[in-house]
Amino acid sequence: MGITMKDVAREAGVSVSTVSKVLNDGASISGATKEHVREIMRRLQYQPNEQARNFARQKTNNVVFLSKLEKHTAFKNPHMFEIMCGAEEILSTNNYNLSFKGIKEDIEALNLVKDIVGRKSADGIIIHGSVTSKELVDLLVKSEYPHIIIGRPFFKCSACWIDINNSISGQMAAEHLTKCGYERIAFVGGPKSDEISSKRLNGFISAIHDHGYHVRDKYIKYGDYSKESGYELGIELLQEKEPPEAIICENNQIALGVVKAINFKNKKIPEDIAIITFDDFPLSRMIDPLLTVVDIDVYDMGYQAGTILMRKIISPELHVQSYTTLPRLIVRDSTINKNLVHK
């Protein structure tokens, strides 16, 4: 049988309650007594029962990461895993465990959060944007439960959230292409209803207008996030009487389909047409030629989300709504500076 708190108290000549207060760094215990008891603990190799300590302090040292999870999530939403890894790093540094819970329906997420809040089975919750709903957010705000939402909610609320400014990403892609001498630029995105795709498109249009160019309606294509959609929309663009000189692809899967369409039409990248996409996932480095990307460090986003949640657990009144993690441009072989080539 291991060393118990009673053994430490007996050896140190103090009460069990004094040992408990030392473990919790109680202010009513003198520094000399604390050091004496801790020395006895070290000599006896006493290991405190963390679960019991947390129960006494009404802490679980557990944070729940809640996200939608279904077949092929790793391909449809690779961001989620990078965000989770970043959050786990800072949480583990603070001796917190990160528990993942995948759900399929919004009502399931709402019921789960109700259960966590009611039983206080976690000290805080990280909510991925894929499961955010007004009912869930209202519950978190009303209960004042420590939380952070990944992605700005699409409705007005006073919840804590952290997001990436995707408009800047779209602007950065457009500015790179215009500086390289491209004028006829197309955008292949996801559904019109998708907020991330819409923000990147708006940033692209804004930057094009700032450079004195016009975005043709026929150069803006909406689809889904699949390779097949990218291929079909790429073919449509290349069949235009005056096809674009460059295409911005909203994600790697779309880019893969567009590249396939360009190859099918016997066009060369970047000599005949340039390609740029978002997020430096492995796929962007496996496509030939290597793709120029506007990369967002979502790992850092997760790390910052975890940091905010740690602060909110300590200070529940803390209120944070912010954009974070500026994107960076990684220039590779799929774009070329036409101004230098023509000199």
C-alpha beads as a LAMMPS data file, in Angstrom:
LAMMPS data file: protein, C-alpha beads

343 atoms
342 bonds

1 atom types
1 bond types

-500.0 500.0 xlo xhi
-500.0 500.0 ylo yhi
-500.0 500.0 zlo zhi

Masses

1 110.0

Atoms # bond

1 1 1 0.000 0.000 0.000
2 1 1 1.299 3.492 -0.904
3 1 1 2.118 6.313 1.444
4 1 1 -1.009 8.167 2.555
5 1 1 -1.709 11.655 3.820
6 1 1 -2.065 10.204 7.331
7 1 1 1.470 8.777 7.095
8 1 1 2.829 12.191 6.152
9 1 1 0.909 13.894 8.979
10 1 1 2.166 11.372 11.553
11 1 1 5.787 11.664 10.401
12 1 1 5.634 15.467 10.263
13 1 1 3.869 15.774 13.612
14 1 1 0.968 17.748 12.220
15 1 1 -2.725 17.132 11.537
16 1 1 -4.092 15.665 8.317
17 1 1 -5.885 18.963 7.642
18 1 1 -2.538 20.776 7.833
19 1 1 -1.072 18.423 5.220
20 1 1 -4.123 19.073 3.029
21 1 1 -3.651 22.823 3.358
22 1 1 0.028 22.496 2.449
23 1 1 -0.921 20.532 -0.691
24 1 1 -3.267 23.341 -1.683
25 1 1 -0.761 26.048 -0.662
26 1 1 -3.136 27.413 1.975
27 1 1 -2.443 30.971 3.121
28 1 1 -3.080 30.127 6.787
29 1 1 -0.024 27.838 6.979
30 1 1 3.385 29.362 7.732
31 1 1 6.219 29.062 5.267
32 1 1 8.306 27.066 7.732
33 1 1 5.508 24.520 8.263
34 1 1 4.961 24.195 4.522
35 1 1 8.637 23.517 3.886
36 1 1 8.796 20.985 6.762
37 1 1 5.766 19.051 5.478
38 1 1 7.023 19.138 1.895
39 1 1 10.381 17.758 3.006
40 1 1 8.583 14.842 4.706
41 1 1 6.610 14.271 1.499
42 1 1 9.819 14.116 -0.522
43 1 1 11.508 11.787 1.965
44 1 1 8.518 9.431 2.046
45 1 1 8.059 9.785 -1.737
46 1 1 4.442 10.708 -1.190
47 1 1 2.361 11.155 -4.362
48 1 1 -0.840 13.172 -3.740
49 1 1 -4.079 11.944 -5.201
50 1 1 -4.726 14.575 -7.871
51 1 1 -8.275 13.432 -8.442
52 1 1 -9.106 13.881 -4.772
53 1 1 -7.386 17.258 -4.675
54 1 1 -9.274 18.467 -7.701
55 1 1 -12.538 17.277 -6.220
56 1 1 -11.836 19.242 -3.058
57 1 1 -11.042 22.330 -5.115
58 1 1 -14.042 21.658 -7.389
59 1 1 -11.707 21.340 -10.364
60 1 1 -11.472 18.606 -12.963
61 1 1 -8.324 19.764 -14.778
62 1 1 -10.177 18.708 -17.894
63 1 1 -11.173 20.724 -20.978
64 1 1 -13.560 19.390 -23.611
65 1 1 -12.936 20.070 -27.306
66 1 1 -16.234 19.767 -29.149
67 1 1 -16.391 19.408 -32.937
68 1 1 -18.375 17.791 -35.694
69 1 1 -16.934 14.397 -36.542
70 1 1 -18.006 12.184 -39.403
71 1 1 -16.520 10.026 -42.131
72 1 1 -13.711 11.746 -44.073
73 1 1 -13.498 14.628 -41.570
74 1 1 -9.693 14.515 -41.867
75 1 1 -10.023 15.479 -45.528
76 1 1 -13.014 17.807 -45.285
77 1 1 -11.827 19.681 -42.201
78 1 1 -8.089 19.149 -41.624
79 1 1 -7.917 22.476 -39.773
80 1 1 -9.719 20.987 -36.812
81 1 1 -6.934 18.546 -35.920
82 1 1 -4.205 21.205 -36.145
83 1 1 -6.244 23.525 -33.928
84 1 1 -6.740 20.740 -31.406
85 1 1 -2.999 19.980 -31.334
86 1 1 -2.178 23.629 -30.665
87 1 1 -4.718 23.800 -27.841
88 1 1 -3.435 20.565 -26.321
89 1 1 0.116 21.909 -26.130
90 1 1 -0.751 24.870 -23.925
91 1 1 -3.296 22.915 -21.877
92 1 1 -0.857 20.103 -21.076
93 1 1 1.724 22.691 -20.040
94 1 1 -0.822 23.839 -17.452
95 1 1 -1.498 20.238 -16.332
96 1 1 -4.855 20.097 -18.092
97 1 1 -6.210 17.151 -20.006
98 1 1 -7.922 17.753 -23.353
99 1 1 -10.893 15.486 -24.023
100 1 1 -12.261 15.310 -27.558
101 1 1 -15.947 14.785 -28.243
102 1 1 -17.167 14.399 -31.805
103 1 1 -20.824 14.917 -32.635
104 1 1 -22.933 14.661 -35.781
105 1 1 -25.918 16.957 -35.140
106 1 1 -26.312 20.419 -33.579
107 1 1 -28.867 19.150 -31.069
108 1 1 -26.334 16.578 -29.887
109 1 1 -23.818 19.359 -29.245
110 1 1 -26.387 21.391 -27.323
111 1 1 -27.354 18.450 -25.116
112 1 1 -23.721 17.595 -24.445
113 1 1 -22.890 21.150 -23.367
114 1 1 -25.974 21.197 -21.144
115 1 1 -24.680 18.037 -19.470
116 1 1 -21.140 19.417 -19.028
117 1 1 -22.424 22.678 -17.575
118 1 1 -24.927 20.929 -15.309
119 1 1 -22.492 18.367 -13.903
120 1 1 -19.411 20.618 -14.157
121 1 1 -17.558 17.670 -15.653
122 1 1 -14.990 20.001 -17.263
123 1 1 -13.394 23.290 -16.285
124 1 1 -13.883 24.750 -19.743
125 1 1 -15.074 24.032 -23.277
126 1 1 -13.527 24.719 -26.679
127 1 1 -16.247 24.851 -29.333
128 1 1 -15.246 24.311 -32.958
129 1 1 -17.184 26.456 -35.410
130 1 1 -18.620 23.361 -37.077
131 1 1 -21.001 22.824 -34.129
132 1 1 -21.761 26.414 -33.188
133 1 1 -25.439 27.304 -32.901
134 1 1 -27.286 30.233 -31.363
135 1 1 -28.890 27.986 -28.736
136 1 1 -25.527 26.579 -27.682
137 1 1 -23.870 30.002 -27.515
138 1 1 -26.778 31.460 -25.531
139 1 1 -26.377 28.617 -23.030
140 1 1 -22.662 29.297 -22.562
141 1 1 -23.191 33.030 -22.150
142 1 1 -26.119 32.667 -19.739
143 1 1 -24.317 30.095 -17.579
144 1 1 -21.067 32.135 -17.665
145 1 1 -19.237 28.865 -18.297
146 1 1 -15.557 29.202 -19.334
147 1 1 -15.444 28.755 -23.104
148 1 1 -13.811 29.814 -26.339
149 1 1 -15.357 29.376 -29.793
150 1 1 -13.106 28.643 -32.764
151 1 1 -14.472 30.892 -35.484
152 1 1 -16.592 33.992 -35.143
153 1 1 -20.282 33.025 -34.833
154 1 1 -22.414 34.070 -37.801
155 1 1 -24.801 35.917 -35.467
156 1 1 -24.326 38.695 -32.933
157 1 1 -23.450 37.437 -29.463
158 1 1 -21.358 38.217 -26.395
159 1 1 -19.599 34.837 -26.354
160 1 1 -15.809 34.537 -26.399
161 1 1 -14.403 33.653 -29.818
162 1 1 -11.179 33.662 -31.784
163 1 1 -10.930 33.643 -35.561
164 1 1 -8.706 34.226 -38.566
165 1 1 -9.315 37.239 -40.783
166 1 1 -10.025 35.343 -43.989
167 1 1 -10.616 38.580 -45.908
168 1 1 -6.919 39.355 -45.498
169 1 1 -6.085 35.915 -46.913
170 1 1 -8.099 36.655 -50.045
171 1 1 -6.472 40.077 -50.365
172 1 1 -3.011 38.573 -50.033
173 1 1 -3.681 36.053 -52.812
174 1 1 -4.987 38.769 -55.140
175 1 1 -2.143 41.175 -54.380
176 1 1 0.477 38.527 -55.126
177 1 1 -1.078 37.757 -58.506
178 1 1 -1.523 41.403 -59.518
179 1 1 2.077 42.198 -58.559
180 1 1 3.127 39.285 -60.757
181 1 1 1.343 40.925 -63.699
182 1 1 -1.877 38.899 -63.861
183 1 1 -5.029 40.839 -64.735
184 1 1 -7.679 38.232 -65.579
185 1 1 -8.005 36.393 -62.265
186 1 1 -10.698 33.857 -61.350
187 1 1 -11.849 32.555 -57.972
188 1 1 -13.094 28.993 -57.424
189 1 1 -14.713 28.648 -54.011
190 1 1 -17.095 26.599 -51.947
191 1 1 -20.840 27.133 -51.560
192 1 1 -22.158 30.706 -51.514
193 1 1 -23.364 30.072 -47.970
194 1 1 -19.889 29.188 -46.665
195 1 1 -18.599 32.060 -44.544
196 1 1 -14.875 31.358 -44.929
197 1 1 -15.111 31.076 -48.709
198 1 1 -17.235 34.243 -48.878
199 1 1 -14.767 36.256 -46.810
200 1 1 -11.821 35.122 -48.921
201 1 1 -13.772 36.017 -52.063
202 1 1 -14.659 39.459 -50.695
203 1 1 -11.016 40.093 -49.813
204 1 1 -9.987 39.045 -53.325
205 1 1 -12.553 41.350 -54.974
206 1 1 -11.575 44.273 -52.733
207 1 1 -7.874 43.919 -53.563
208 1 1 -8.557 43.590 -57.306
209 1 1 -10.618 46.782 -57.259
210 1 1 -7.879 48.585 -55.308
211 1 1 -5.474 47.755 -58.147
212 1 1 -7.840 49.193 -60.745
213 1 1 -8.996 45.878 -62.201
214 1 1 -12.502 44.528 -62.629
215 1 1 -13.628 41.067 -61.511
216 1 1 -15.765 39.451 -64.177
217 1 1 -18.830 37.638 -62.890
218 1 1 -18.032 34.621 -65.080
219 1 1 -14.663 34.295 -63.318
220 1 1 -16.302 33.631 -59.949
221 1 1 -17.343 30.009 -59.482
222 1 1 -19.174 28.358 -56.590
223 1 1 -19.146 24.619 -55.901
224 1 1 -18.329 22.283 -53.066
225 1 1 -14.951 21.481 -51.574
226 1 1 -14.212 18.389 -53.673
227 1 1 -11.647 17.633 -56.353
228 1 1 -14.517 16.782 -58.714
229 1 1 -16.060 20.230 -58.233
230 1 1 -12.705 21.883 -58.838
231 1 1 -12.275 19.941 -62.068
232 1 1 -15.736 20.791 -63.425
233 1 1 -15.430 24.488 -62.587
234 1 1 -11.882 24.574 -63.944
235 1 1 -13.092 23.193 -67.262
236 1 1 -15.818 25.858 -67.373
237 1 1 -13.254 28.620 -66.862
238 1 1 -10.875 27.264 -69.489
239 1 1 -13.688 27.040 -72.036
240 1 1 -14.342 30.763 -71.820
241 1 1 -13.612 32.734 -74.973
242 1 1 -11.090 34.670 -72.913
243 1 1 -9.988 32.320 -70.100
244 1 1 -8.390 33.661 -66.933
245 1 1 -4.635 34.040 -66.590
246 1 1 -4.701 32.913 -62.956
247 1 1 -7.069 31.011 -60.660
248 1 1 -7.408 31.331 -56.893
249 1 1 -8.611 28.030 -55.405
250 1 1 -10.351 28.099 -52.025
251 1 1 -8.765 24.877 -50.786
252 1 1 -6.315 22.134 -51.746
253 1 1 -8.966 19.701 -52.982
254 1 1 -10.396 22.311 -55.337
255 1 1 -6.876 23.146 -56.505
256 1 1 -6.206 19.481 -57.278
257 1 1 -9.295 19.394 -59.499
258 1 1 -8.394 22.663 -61.247
259 1 1 -4.865 21.403 -61.946
260 1 1 -6.374 18.265 -63.460
261 1 1 -8.582 20.424 -65.702
262 1 1 -5.600 22.509 -66.829
263 1 1 -3.638 19.375 -67.675
264 1 1 -6.645 17.980 -69.559
265 1 1 -6.718 21.130 -71.693
266 1 1 -2.970 20.737 -72.372
267 1 1 -2.136 24.002 -70.646
268 1 1 1.020 24.558 -68.638
269 1 1 1.331 25.875 -65.088
270 1 1 2.419 28.650 -64.596
271 1 1 3.351 29.532 -68.201
272 1 1 -0.238 29.472 -69.490
273 1 1 -2.149 29.839 -66.244
274 1 1 -1.185 30.399 -62.595
275 1 1 -2.640 28.694 -59.541
276 1 1 -2.723 29.819 -55.921
277 1 1 -4.530 28.179 -53.003
278 1 1 -4.881 28.452 -49.231
279 1 1 -3.334 26.429 -46.385
280 1 1 -0.008 24.654 -46.589
281 1 1 -1.284 21.132 -46.042
282 1 1 0.690 18.155 -47.406
283 1 1 -1.523 18.004 -50.507
284 1 1 -0.318 21.439 -51.661
285 1 1 3.238 20.082 -51.655
286 1 1 2.325 16.888 -53.507
287 1 1 0.708 18.513 -56.547
288 1 1 2.931 19.080 -59.562
289 1 1 3.950 21.835 -59.825
290 1 1 4.230 22.785 -56.161
291 1 1 1.474 25.235 -55.306
292 1 1 1.886 28.792 -54.132
293 1 1 -0.233 29.143 -50.980
294 1 1 -1.540 31.696 -48.526
295 1 1 -0.917 29.789 -45.318
296 1 1 -2.745 30.185 -42.029
297 1 1 -1.059 28.830 -38.910
298 1 1 -4.108 27.179 -37.363
299 1 1 -1.875 25.348 -34.878
300 1 1 -1.015 28.735 -33.388
301 1 1 -4.697 29.617 -33.452
302 1 1 -5.430 26.552 -31.303
303 1 1 -2.569 27.466 -28.965
304 1 1 -3.970 30.965 -28.512
305 1 1 -7.481 29.593 -27.986
306 1 1 -6.164 27.341 -25.218
307 1 1 -4.300 30.267 -23.658
308 1 1 -7.448 32.414 -23.616
309 1 1 -9.453 29.580 -22.071
310 1 1 -6.852 29.110 -19.313
311 1 1 -7.162 32.799 -18.489
312 1 1 -10.953 32.612 -18.543
313 1 1 -11.001 29.623 -16.169
314 1 1 -9.071 31.759 -13.682
315 1 1 -11.040 34.945 -14.443
316 1 1 -14.540 34.023 -15.705
317 1 1 -15.365 37.692 -16.295
318 1 1 -12.720 37.863 -19.051
319 1 1 -14.297 38.645 -22.424
320 1 1 -12.348 38.091 -25.644
321 1 1 -13.482 38.469 -29.249
322 1 1 -10.528 38.753 -31.583
323 1 1 -8.953 37.903 -34.897
324 1 1 -5.539 36.323 -34.696
325 1 1 -2.697 34.685 -36.614
326 1 1 -1.953 36.700 -39.743
327 1 1 -1.515 34.609 -42.902
328 1 1 1.777 34.349 -44.787
329 1 1 2.461 33.916 -48.479
330 1 1 4.558 30.931 -49.584
331 1 1 5.602 31.380 -53.210
332 1 1 6.254 28.177 -55.135
333 1 1 6.202 26.973 -58.729
334 1 1 2.538 27.524 -59.625
335 1 1 2.915 31.306 -60.013
336 1 1 5.492 33.310 -61.925
337 1 1 6.367 36.996 -62.146
338 1 1 5.242 37.798 -65.679
339 1 1 6.819 41.248 -65.473
340 1 1 10.298 39.705 -65.166
341 1 1 9.659 37.055 -67.831
342 1 1 8.625 39.640 -70.410
343 1 1 11.658 41.835 -69.848

Bonds

1 1 1 2
2 1 2 3
3 1 3 4
4 1 4 5
5 1 5 6
6 1 6 7
7 1 7 8
8 1 8 9
9 1 9 10
10 1 10 11
11 1 11 12
12 1 12 13
13 1 13 14
14 1 14 15
15 1 15 16
16 1 16 17
17 1 17 18
18 1 18 19
19 1 19 20
20 1 20 21
21 1 21 22
22 1 22 23
23 1 23 24
24 1 24 25
25 1 25 26
26 1 26 27
27 1 27 28
28 1 28 29
29 1 29 30
30 1 30 31
31 1 31 32
32 1 32 33
33 1 33 34
34 1 34 35
35 1 35 36
36 1 36 37
37 1 37 38
38 1 38 39
39 1 39 40
40 1 40 41
41 1 41 42
42 1 42 43
43 1 43 44
44 1 44 45
45 1 45 46
46 1 46 47
47 1 47 48
48 1 48 49
49 1 49 50
50 1 50 51
51 1 51 52
52 1 52 53
53 1 53 54
54 1 54 55
55 1 55 56
56 1 56 57
57 1 57 58
58 1 58 59
59 1 59 60
60 1 60 61
61 1 61 62
62 1 62 63
63 1 63 64
64 1 64 65
65 1 65 66
66 1 66 67
67 1 67 68
68 1 68 69
69 1 69 70
70 1 70 71
71 1 71 72
72 1 72 73
73 1 73 74
74 1 74 75
75 1 75 76
76 1 76 77
77 1 77 78
78 1 78 79
79 1 79 80
80 1 80 81
81 1 81 82
82 1 82 83
83 1 83 84
84 1 84 85
85 1 85 86
86 1 86 87
87 1 87 88
88 1 88 89
89 1 89 90
90 1 90 91
91 1 91 92
92 1 92 93
93 1 93 94
94 1 94 95
95 1 95 96
96 1 96 97
97 1 97 98
98 1 98 99
99 1 99 100
100 1 100 101
101 1 101 102
102 1 102 103
103 1 103 104
104 1 104 105
105 1 105 106
106 1 106 107
107 1 107 108
108 1 108 109
109 1 109 110
110 1 110 111
111 1 111 112
112 1 112 113
113 1 113 114
114 1 114 115
115 1 115 116
116 1 116 117
117 1 117 118
118 1 118 119
119 1 119 120
120 1 120 121
121 1 121 122
122 1 122 123
123 1 123 124
124 1 124 125
125 1 125 126
126 1 126 127
127 1 127 128
128 1 128 129
129 1 129 130
130 1 130 131
131 1 131 132
132 1 132 133
133 1 133 134
134 1 134 135
135 1 135 136
136 1 136 137
137 1 137 138
138 1 138 139
139 1 139 140
140 1 140 141
141 1 141 142
142 1 142 143
143 1 143 144
144 1 144 145
145 1 145 146
146 1 146 147
147 1 147 148
148 1 148 149
149 1 149 150
150 1 150 151
151 1 151 152
152 1 152 153
153 1 153 154
154 1 154 155
155 1 155 156
156 1 156 157
157 1 157 158
158 1 158 159
159 1 159 160
160 1 160 161
161 1 161 162
162 1 162 163
163 1 163 164
164 1 164 165
165 1 165 166
166 1 166 167
167 1 167 168
168 1 168 169
169 1 169 170
170 1 170 171
171 1 171 172
172 1 172 173
173 1 173 174
174 1 174 175
175 1 175 176
176 1 176 177
177 1 177 178
178 1 178 179
179 1 179 180
180 1 180 181
181 1 181 182
182 1 182 183
183 1 183 184
184 1 184 185
185 1 185 186
186 1 186 187
187 1 187 188
188 1 188 189
189 1 189 190
190 1 190 191
191 1 191 192
192 1 192 193
193 1 193 194
194 1 194 195
195 1 195 196
196 1 196 197
197 1 197 198
198 1 198 199
199 1 199 200
200 1 200 201
201 1 201 202
202 1 202 203
203 1 203 204
204 1 204 205
205 1 205 206
206 1 206 207
207 1 207 208
208 1 208 209
209 1 209 210
210 1 210 211
211 1 211 212
212 1 212 213
213 1 213 214
214 1 214 215
215 1 215 216
216 1 216 217
217 1 217 218
218 1 218 219
219 1 219 220
220 1 220 221
221 1 221 222
222 1 222 223
223 1 223 224
224 1 224 225
225 1 225 226
226 1 226 227
227 1 227 228
228 1 228 229
229 1 229 230
230 1 230 231
231 1 231 232
232 1 232 233
233 1 233 234
234 1 234 235
235 1 235 236
236 1 236 237
237 1 237 238
238 1 238 239
239 1 239 240
240 1 240 241
241 1 241 242
242 1 242 243
243 1 243 244
244 1 244 245
245 1 245 246
246 1 246 247
247 1 247 248
248 1 248 249
249 1 249 250
250 1 250 251
251 1 251 252
252 1 252 253
253 1 253 254
254 1 254 255
255 1 255 256
256 1 256 257
257 1 257 258
258 1 258 259
259 1 259 260
260 1 260 261
261 1 261 262
262 1 262 263
263 1 263 264
264 1 264 265
265 1 265 266
266 1 266 267
267 1 267 268
268 1 268 269
269 1 269 270
270 1 270 271
271 1 271 272
272 1 272 273
273 1 273 274
274 1 274 275
275 1 275 276
276 1 276 277
277 1 277 278
278 1 278 279
279 1 279 280
280 1 280 281
281 1 281 282
282 1 282 283
283 1 283 284
284 1 284 285
285 1 285 286
286 1 286 287
287 1 287 288
288 1 288 289
289 1 289 290
290 1 290 291
291 1 291 292
292 1 292 293
293 1 293 294
294 1 294 295
295 1 295 296
296 1 296 297
297 1 297 298
298 1 298 299
299 1 299 300
300 1 300 301
301 1 301 302
302 1 302 303
303 1 303 304
304 1 304 305
305 1 305 306
306 1 306 307
307 1 307 308
308 1 308 309
309 1 309 310
310 1 310 311
311 1 311 312
312 1 312 313
313 1 313 314
314 1 314 315
315 1 315 316
316 1 316 317
317 1 317 318
318 1 318 319
319 1 319 320
320 1 320 321
321 1 321 322
322 1 322 323
323 1 323 324
324 1 324 325
325 1 325 326
326 1 326 327
327 1 327 328
328 1 328 329
329 1 329 330
330 1 330 331
331 1 331 332
332 1 332 333
333 1 333 334
334 1 334 335
335 1 335 336
336 1 336 337
337 1 337 338
338 1 338 339
339 1 339 340
340 1 340 341
341 1 341 342
342 1 342 343
